[in-house]
């Protein structure tokens, strides 16, 4: 047979038809030989599908690569943070241990601190008492000196009055210690 495109097409050999009986109609059909063929697609559609599949797989690869990059970067940051945290916690642990030992020592020696404060307070009180006594002693000495001076002045005054009174009696005075007039005006 000739095709319209000018090529010859080989045809399948014709198989003579059999007489179909009722028994043949009840039998199931034999399974098909070979895979079922789908109808052909055009080259453009096939290319578009191929490009779409390739683009989708490339996009998935790119996403996967980006996720792996992020994961590596975050893992690097996490490892550095973990190392920093470890060193900080180990240092904190050392400081906590030292602080606990120091606190225990301080608590154990607290009575000595109280004794020291008590002794300091006692020394301060003693110093204040001595200063007060010293001030009182100086004040007492000054008062005694002032009283002695006043006493001497009074004694001198009394002595002068006594001498004046004796002198007035000797001159014939009125006895009150006043001087008698020496000249009379007539």
HELIX and SHEET records of a PDB file:
HELIX    1   1 UNK A   22  UNK A   26  1                                   5    
HELIX    2   2 UNK A   43  UNK A  108  1                                  66    
HELIX    3   3 UNK A  110  UNK A  170  1                                  61    
END                                                                             
